[in-house]
Amino acid sequence: MNKIRSFIALEIPEEIKNEIYQYIENFKKDNLPIKWVEKENLHITLVFLGEQDLNFLNKVKEILKKLSSNFKSFYINLANFGFFPNAKKPRVFWIGIKKNKELIVKMAEELNRELKKIGFKPEEREFSPHLTIGRFKAVFNSEKYLSLKYESKDFLIDKITLFKSTLTPQGPIYEVIENYKFSF
């Protein structure tokens, strides 16, 4: 049976993607050893599902339908830069979430609880909501970037999205499998 590489995420508006990409364009001038996320691929991942068959994904769709009816639309904003695991030896360059971060954490926890019931094994480490802007290809001390300030305006999160991810030599291509609007 065919497997589909997939993940569950929150989408961000085009206007905010454009704003973030201006920062990325400036970072590119520093020739950092980073593979930058393409503008159209910017999102907030809740759960990376990996390679899954259609039967499993149909169960995920049911979970997302139920989950979306338990949440109402809310506003968030993005703020400041950070690194996983840390700035001295970073692997991931990200932007944090300031407003309503706890709602995103609650959503991811609920999602993981439901996914466990259908046999999915969630990541062990604690979920920390963020928007990845790049992945490091080499060790690089990034501490100077921690002092950079950024804060987006508030924007509405009114749905959760199941994405398909196709890996290509040019980078991943993300396609929406299905959107699940929040109840109100």
Residue pairs with C-beta under 8 A, 6 or more apart in sequence:
1 53
1 54
1 55
2 53
2 54
3 51
3 52
3 53
4 51
4 52
4 53
4 54
4 57
4 164
4 177
5 49
5 50
5 51
5 52
5 164
5 165
5 166
5 167
6 49
6 50
6 52
6 57
6 60
6 162
6 163
6 164
6 165
6 177
7 45
7 46
7 47
7 48
7 49
7 162
7 163
7 165
8 45
8 46
8 47
8 49
8 60
8 64
8 111
8 160
8 161
8 162
8 163
9 43
9 44
9 45
9 46
9 160
9 161
9 163
10 43
10 44
10 46
10 104
10 157
10 159
10 160
10 161
11 43
11 159
11 161
12 42
12 43
12 44
12 78
12 131
12 155
13 155
13 156
15 155
16 78
16 152
16 153
16 155
17 39
17 40
17 42
18 39
19 152
20 39
20 42
20 78
20 95
20 131
20 133
20 152
21 39
21 42
23 133
23 150
24 36
24 37
24 39
24 133
24 134
27 34
27 36
27 93
27 133
27 134
27 145
28 36
32 134
32 136
32 140
32 142
33 136
33 137
33 138
33 140
34 93
34 134
34 135
34 136
34 137
34 140
35 134
35 135
35 137
35 171
36 133
36 134
37 132
37 133
37 134
37 135
38 171
40 174
41 171
41 172
41 174
42 131
42 133
43 131
43 161
43 163
43 174
44 97
44 104
44 129
44 130
44 131
45 132
46 104
46 107
46 108
46 111
46 127
46 160
47 108
47 111
47 112
47 115
47 122
48 123
49 56
49 57
49 60
49 120
52 60
56 118
56 119
56 120
57 162
57 177
59 118
60 115
60 118
60 162
61 162
61 178
63 111
63 114
63 115
63 118
64 160
64 162
64 178
64 180
65 180
66 114
67 107
67 110
67 111
67 114
67 160
67 180
68 159
68 160
68 180
68 181
68 182
68 183
69 182
69 183
70 110
70 183
71 103
71 107
71 160
71 182
71 183
72 182
72 183
72 184
73 156
73 157
73 158
73 182
73 184
74 100
74 103
74 156
74 157
75 99
75 100
75 154
75 155
75 156
75 157
76 97
76 98
76 99
76 100
76 101
76 103
76 104
76 154
76 155
76 157
77 97
77 98
77 99
77 151
77 152
77 153
77 154
77 155
78 95
78 96
78 97
78 98
78 131
78 150
78 151
78 152
79 95
79 96
79 97
79 98
79 150
79 151
79 152
80 95
80 96
80 98
80 148
80 149
80 150
80 151
81 93
81 94
81 95
81 96
81 145
81 146
81 148
81 150
82 93
82 94
82 95
82 96
82 130
82 146
83 90
83 91
83 92
83 93
83 94
83 142
83 145
83 146
84 90
84 91
84 92
84 94
84 128
84 130
85 91
87 141
87 142
87 143
87 145
87 146
88 141
88 142
88 143
89 139
89 141
90 136
90 140
90 142
91 135
91 136
92 132
92 134
92 135
92 136
93 132
93 133
93 134
93 135
93 136
93 142
93 145
94 130
94 131
94 132
94 133
95 130
95 131
95 133
95 150
96 129
96 130
97 104
97 129
97 130
97 131
98 151
99 154
100 157
101 129
104 129
104 157
105 127
105 129
107 160
108 127
108 129
109 127
112 120
112 122
112 127
115 122
116 122
157 182
158 181
158 182
159 179
159 180
159 181
159 182
160 179
160 180
160 182
161 176
161 177
161 178
161 179
161 180
162 176
162 177
162 178
162 179
162 180
163 174
163 175
163 176
163 177
164 174
164 175
164 176
164 177
165 172
165 173
165 174
166 172
166 173
166 175
